[in-house]
Amino acid sequence: MPVAETLDGVGRSHLALAQHDEARTVWEEALELYRDQGRDEDAAQMRRQLDYLPR
């Protein structure tokens, strides 16, 4: 499994445990990887997930 997808899964686990800061950290890393790979749709989805997280 590619790294960005793994980070997405880890972020979802953190979200389920209400660990929002940890989810944000791994999702931001996944977002950068998606952007670097030119995976615009995946990057947009990751951006939406990040926007959903409480601050």
FIROLO-426295 format. One record per residue: residue in one letter; x, y, z of N, C-alpha, C in turn. Coordinates in steps of 0.1 Angstrom, whole numbers, plus 5000, padded with zeros to 4 digits. Layout:
<atoms>
> a,X,Y,Z,X,Y,Z,X,Y,Z
...
</atoms>
This chain:
<atoms>
> m,5009,4988,5000,5000,5000,5000,5009,5012,5000
> p,5006,5022,4991,5014,5034,4991,5013,5042,5004
> v,5023,5050,5006,5025,5057,5019,5013,5067,5021
> a,5009,5074,5011,4998,5084,5014,4985,5077,5018
> e,4982,5066,5012,4970,5058,5016,4971,5053,5030
> t,4983,5049,5034,4986,5044,5048,4984,5055,5058
> l,4989,5067,5054,4987,5079,5063,4973,5082,5064
> d,4965,5081,5053,4951,5084,5054,4944,5075,5064
> g,4947,5062,5063,4942,5052,5073,4945,5055,5087
> v,4958,5059,5089,4962,5062,5103,4955,5074,5108
> g,4953,5084,5099,4945,5096,5103,4931,5093,5106
> r,4925,5084,5099,4911,5080,5102,4910,5073,5116
> s,4921,5065,5119,4921,5059,5132,4922,5069,5143
> h,4931,5079,5141,4932,5090,5151,4919,5097,5152
> l,4912,5100,5141,4899,5107,5142,4889,5099,5150
> a,4889,5086,5148,4879,5077,5155,4882,5078,5170
> l,4894,5080,5174,4898,5081,5188,4898,5095,5193
> a,4892,5105,5185,4892,5119,5188,4905,5125,5191
> q,4915,5120,5184,4929,5125,5184,4931,5134,5172
> h,4925,5146,5173,4925,5155,5161,4938,5160,5157
> d,4946,5164,5167,4960,5169,5163,4968,5158,5156
> e,4967,5146,5160,4975,5135,5154,4969,5133,5140
> a,4956,5133,5139,4950,5131,5125,4955,5142,5116
> r,4954,5154,5121,4959,5165,5112,4973,5163,5108
> t,4982,5159,5117,4996,5158,5113,4998,5148,5102
> v,4992,5136,5103,4994,5126,5093,4987,5129,5080
> w,4975,5136,5081,4968,5140,5069,4975,5151,5061
> e,4981,5160,5068,4989,5170,5062,5001,5164,5054
> e,5007,5154,5060,5018,5147,5053,5012,5140,5040
> a,5001,5133,5042,4995,5126,5030,4991,5136,5020
> l,4986,5148,5023,4982,5158,5014,4994,5162,5005
> e,5005,5164,5012,5018,5168,5005,5022,5157,4995
> l,5021,5145,4999,5025,5134,4991,5016,5133,4978
> y,5003,5134,4981,4993,5134,4969,4996,5146,4960
> r,4999,5158,4965,5003,5169,4956,5016,5166,4948
> d,5026,5161,4955,5038,5158,4949,5037,5148,4938
> q,5027,5139,4939,5025,5128,4930,5015,5132,4919
> g,5010,5145,4919,5001,5149,4910,4987,5143,4911
> r,4984,5138,4922,4971,5131,4925,4961,5142,4930
> d,4956,5150,4921,4948,5161,4924,4935,5158,4931
> e,4928,5147,4927,4915,5143,4933,4917,5138,4947
> d,4928,5130,4949,4931,5126,4962,4935,5137,4971
> a,4943,5147,4966,4947,5158,4974,4934,5167,4978
> a,4925,5168,4969,4913,5176,4972,4905,5169,4983
> q,4904,5155,4982,4897,5148,4992,4904,5149,5006
> m,4917,5149,5006,4924,5150,5018,4922,5165,5024
> r,4922,5175,5015,4919,5188,5020,4906,5189,5026
> r,4896,5183,5021,4882,5183,5027,4883,5176,5041
> q,4890,5165,5042,4891,5159,5055,4897,5168,5065
> l,4908,5175,5061,4915,5184,5070,4906,5195,5074
> d,4898,5200,5064,4889,5211,5067,4878,5207,5077
> y,4874,5194,5077,4864,5189,5086,4868,5188,5100
> l,4881,5186,5102,4886,5185,5116,4884,5197,5125
> p,4880,5195,5137,4879,5206,5146,4893,5211,5150
> r,4893,5224,5152,4906,5230,5156,4907,5231,5171
</atoms>
